[in-house]
């Protein structure tokens, strides 16, 4: 399926997409990859600078909502991996329209083009565990569970997933949906929690921790995610959904403390700030369906965090320019007032109520 395939990766200059392209080119010497990316604020050309001269790789700047452009590329490929999406929950609370445009309409444009090109043998829609909504303690979402998105971001991804199901049922398009846990690793934009906390700590700036910090996430190392996507494309069944979870469930406060320990920075950098609206308390997925195909994560929580921290320590050239750009305005809007009224971490006093 992938050995000598012509592969379209959308959103390939982003965090997971760029890691996946590097994974493909390393694993499959005879594959050819086209990267379609709009180059939004979260994209970074530097993510793929190591393969810019590789004849197997081609970059195309463009929008997945551009039907004519998409059609031309779709005629040339065998497999599609759709990573292109607006992904940050905080930004979706500020402005949801762009999320609907990219995550719903853009996905529709890709699907509609793919169904008119019989050369496309597999379409992998990269979604998120957030479409299931908040999980009660001990519960894990199965692929057959109903969706209950609680943020504009999650709702936009659920809308894209619903269209994928419709195109499989109506047109027989060989679509597979994947729903992964929270990814961490190299090349993640610094507005996301882990790189924000790592780079803030390196700059001796406070870490804005929402609410009481007791929200639980499953932390999946991006390389493990890439291996799962590769396997699903080869062995997965069209029309199916596959959860991708690492069983690395940890509270956000535990993550903040662990990375400060790795960086040898004081816990006093933690600030409890006003919580995000509609903040889901816990995510967790049942990945037994994927594990039955032979996949298992290779990184536990601490090793995933260690490798992530190390990458940001060794690649200041990559993230320092982001702080000097428009990100500072976003940071001030998102955290300025929160930090001004935030509560410093007190090892004796526990967490705020």
C-alpha positions in Angstrom: 0.0 0.0 0.0 2.8 2.5 0.9 5.9 0.9 -0.5 5.9 2.7 -3.9 2.8 4.8 -3.3 2.1 8.4 -4.5 0.9 10.0 -1.2 -0.9 13.3 -0.6 -0.3 14.7 2.9 -2.4 17.8 3.7 -1.2 20.1 6.5 2.2 18.5 6.2 4.1 21.6 7.5 2.3 21.3 10.8 3.3 19.3 13.9 2.0 15.8 13.3 1.9 16.1 9.5 5.6 17.0 9.3 6.6 14.3 11.6 4.6 11.8 9.5 6.2 13.0 6.2 9.7 12.4 7.7 8.5 9.0 9.0 7.2 8.0 5.5 10.3 9.1 3.6 12.6 7.2 6.1 10.5 4.0 6.1 9.6 3.8 2.4 12.4 4.7 0.0 10.2 4.3 -3.1 7.3 6.4 -2.0 6.6 9.9 -3.3 5.0 12.6 -1.1 3.1 15.7 -2.0 2.6 18.1 0.9 -0.3 20.5 0.5 -0.2 23.2 3.2 -1.7 26.6 3.5 1.2 27.8 5.7 -1.0 29.3 8.5 0.6 30.5 11.7 0.9 26.9 13.0 2.7 25.7 10.0 6.5 25.9 9.7 8.6 25.4 6.6 11.6 24.6 8.8 9.8 21.4 10.0 10.8 19.8 6.7 14.0 21.5 5.9 15.9 18.2 6.0 13.9 16.8 3.0 13.6 20.0 0.9 16.1 18.6 -1.6 14.7 15.1 -1.7 13.4 14.3 -5.2 10.6 12.2 -3.6 9.2 15.2 -1.8 7.2 18.1 -3.3 5.7 21.0 -1.5 2.6 22.8 -2.7 1.3 25.9 -0.9 -2.5 26.0 -1.0 -5.8 25.6 0.7 -7.7 22.4 0.9 -10.8 24.4 0.2 -9.5 25.2 -3.2 -11.3 22.6 -5.3 -9.4 23.2 -8.5 -6.0 22.8 -6.8 -7.1 19.8 -4.9 -8.5 18.1 -8.0 -5.2 18.5 -9.8 -3.3 16.9 -7.0 -5.8 14.1 -6.3 -5.4 12.9 -9.9 -1.7 12.1 -9.2 -1.9 10.2 -5.9 -2.9 6.8 -4.5 -3.2 7.5 -0.8 -4.4 10.6 1.1 -3.7 11.5 4.7 -5.7 14.6 5.8 -3.9 16.4 8.7 -5.0 19.8 7.5 -7.1 21.4 10.3 -7.5 24.2 12.7 -6.7 22.5 16.0 -6.3 24.7 19.0 -9.4 24.7 21.3 -8.5 28.1 22.8 -8.5 29.7 19.4 -11.8 28.0 18.5 -13.3 29.7 21.6 -12.1 33.1 20.2 -13.2 32.5 16.6 -14.9 29.3 15.4 -15.5 30.3 11.8 -12.1 29.3 10.4 -12.5 25.9 12.1 -15.7 25.2 10.3 -14.2 26.4 7.0 -11.1 24.1 7.2 -12.2 21.2 9.3 -15.7 20.7 7.7 -15.7 22.4 4.3 -12.1 21.6 3.5 -12.6 17.9 4.4 -15.6 17.9 2.1 -13.6 19.3 -0.8 -11.0 16.6 -0.3 -13.5 13.8 -0.1 -15.5 15.0 -3.0 -12.4 15.1 -5.2 -11.2 11.7 -4.0 -14.4 10.0 -4.8 -14.1 11.2 -8.4 -10.6 9.8 -8.8 -10.6 6.0 -8.7 -6.8 6.0 -8.4 -7.3 6.9 -4.7 -7.1 3.6 -2.9 -7.1 4.9 0.7 -8.2 8.1 2.4 -7.1 8.5 6.0 -8.9 11.2 8.0 -6.8 12.2 11.0 -9.2 13.2 13.8 -9.1 13.5 17.6 -10.4 11.8 20.7 -12.0 15.1 21.7 -15.0 14.3 19.4 -16.2 11.8 22.1 -16.3 14.6 24.7 -15.6 14.3 28.4 -15.0 10.8 29.9 -16.1 10.0 33.4 -13.4 8.4 35.7 -12.6 4.9 34.5 -14.4 5.1 31.2 -12.8 4.8 27.8 -14.4 5.8 24.5 -14.9 3.0 22.0 -15.0 3.7 18.2 -18.8 2.8 18.2 -19.6 5.3 21.0 -21.7 8.4 20.1 -19.9 11.6 19.6 -20.4 14.4 22.1 -18.1 17.3 21.2 -18.1 20.1 23.7 -15.9 22.8 22.0 -16.1 24.5 18.6 -12.9 22.7 17.7 -14.2 19.2 18.6 -17.5 20.0 16.9 -15.7 20.9 13.6 -13.7 17.7 13.7 -16.9 15.7 14.4 -18.4 17.4 11.3 -15.5 16.2 9.2 -15.8 12.7 10.6 -19.5 12.6 9.8 -18.7 13.5 6.2 -16.1 10.8 5.9 -18.8 8.3 7.1 -21.2 9.6 4.5 -18.8 9.4 1.6 -17.9 5.8 2.6 -21.6 4.8 2.8 -22.8 6.7 -0.2 -19.9 6.4 -2.7 -17.9 3.6 -1.3 -14.8 5.9 -0.9 -12.2 3.9 1.0 -12.1 6.2 4.0 -10.6 5.3 7.4 -10.9 7.7 10.4 -8.3 7.8 13.2 -8.9 9.4 16.6 -5.7 10.0 18.6 -5.0 11.2 22.1 -3.0 14.4 22.9 0.3 14.3 20.9 3.6 15.6 22.2 7.0 15.7 20.6 9.2 17.7 18.2 7.9 20.6 16.1 4.7 21.3 18.0 3.7 25.0 17.9 4.5 26.7 21.2 0.9 27.8 21.8 0.0 24.2 22.7 0.3 23.3 26.4 3.5 21.2 26.5 5.7 23.3 24.2 4.3 26.5 25.8 5.2 25.2 29.3 8.7 23.9 28.2 9.7 27.1 26.4 8.2 29.3 29.1 10.1 27.5 31.8 13.3 27.8 29.7 12.6 31.6 29.6 11.9 31.6 33.4 8.3 32.8 32.6 5.2 31.5 34.4 3.3 28.4 33.3 -0.4 29.3 33.0 -2.2 26.1 34.3 -6.0 26.1 33.8 -8.3 25.7 36.8 -7.0 23.3 39.4 -4.7 21.5 36.9 -6.5 18.2 37.6 -7.6 17.6 34.0 -6.5 14.2 32.7 -5.1 13.7 29.2 -3.5 10.6 27.5 0.0 11.7 26.3 0.9 10.1 23.0 4.4 10.6 21.6 4.1 11.7 18.0 6.4 8.9 16.6 4.0 6.4 18.1 1.2 8.2 16.4 3.0 8.1 13.0 3.6 4.3 13.4 -0.1 3.8 14.1 -1.2 5.8 11.0 1.2 3.8 8.8 -0.2 0.5 10.1 -3.8 1.7 9.7 -3.2 2.7 6.1 -1.8 -0.7 5.3 -3.9 -3.0 7.5 -7.0 -1.0 8.5 -10.5 -1.6 7.0 -12.2 1.1 4.9 -15.2 2.5 6.7 -13.8 1.8 10.1 -12.6 4.1 12.9 -9.5 3.4 14.9 -8.7 5.0 18.3 -5.0 5.7 19.0 -4.2 6.0 22.7 -1.0 5.4 24.7 -2.5 4.8 28.1 -0.2 7.5 29.4 -2.9 9.2 31.4 -1.7 12.0 33.7 -3.1 15.1 35.2 -1.9 18.4 33.8 -0.4 19.4 37.1 1.6 16.2 37.1 2.9 17.0 33.6 3.8 20.6 34.6 5.8 19.4 37.7 7.5 16.6 35.6 8.8 19.0 32.9 10.0 21.5 35.5 11.9 18.7 37.2 13.5 17.8 33.8 14.4 21.4 33.2 15.6 21.9 36.8 13.3 24.8 37.2 11.3 25.7 40.4 7.7 24.7 40.9 7.0 28.3 41.7 6.8 29.0 38.0 3.3 27.3 38.0 0.4 29.7 38.0 -3.2 28.5 38.4 -5.3 30.7 36.1 -8.9 31.1 35.2 -10.1 27.9 33.4 -11.0 27.6 29.8 -14.8 27.7 29.1 -16.3 24.2 28.8 -13.0 22.6 29.6 -13.3 18.8 29.4 -12.1 17.1 32.6 -10.9 13.9 31.1 -10.2 12.1 27.8 -9.5 8.4 27.4 -9.9 6.0 24.5 -10.0 2.2 24.1 -7.3 1.3 21.6 -7.8 -2.4 21.6 -9.0 -2.4 18.0 -5.7 -0.9 16.8 -3.6 -3.0 19.1 -5.2 -6.1 17.5 -3.5 -5.1 14.3 -0.1 -5.3 16.1 0.5 -1.7 17.3 1.7 -0.7 20.7 3.2 2.6 21.9 6.9 2.5 22.5 7.0 5.6 24.8 5.6 5.8 28.3 4.7 9.2 29.8 8.2 10.1 31.2 10.2 8.9 28.1 7.8 10.8 25.8 8.2 14.0 27.9 11.9 13.6 28.2 12.4 13.4 24.5 10.0 16.3 23.9 11.9 18.5 26.4 15.2 17.6 25.0 14.1 18.6 21.4 13.1 22.1 22.5 16.3 22.4 24.5 18.4 21.6 21.5 16.4 23.6 18.9 16.0 27.1 20.3 16.6 28.3 16.7 13.2 26.8 15.8 11.0 28.3 18.6 12.6 31.5 19.6 11.6 33.4 16.5 7.9 32.5 17.2 8.0 34.4 20.4 9.3 37.5 18.5 6.3 37.4 16.1 2.5 37.6 16.2 2.4 34.9 18.9 3.1 37.5 21.5 -0.2 39.3 20.7 -2.1 36.0 21.0 -0.3 35.1 24.3 -1.3 38.5 25.8 -4.9 38.1 24.8 -5.1 34.6 26.0 -3.1 34.8 29.2 -2.4 38.4 30.1 -5.4 39.0 32.4 -5.4 35.4 33.6 -1.7 35.6 34.8 -2.3 38.9 36.4 -4.9 37.3 38.7 -3.3 33.9 38.8 -2.5 32.0 42.0 1.1 30.8 42.4 1.7 27.1 43.1 2.0 26.4 46.9 3.5 22.9 47.6 1.9 23.1 51.1 -1.4 24.5 50.2 -2.5 22.1 47.3 -4.4 23.3 44.3 -7.0 26.0 44.2 -10.6 25.0 44.5 
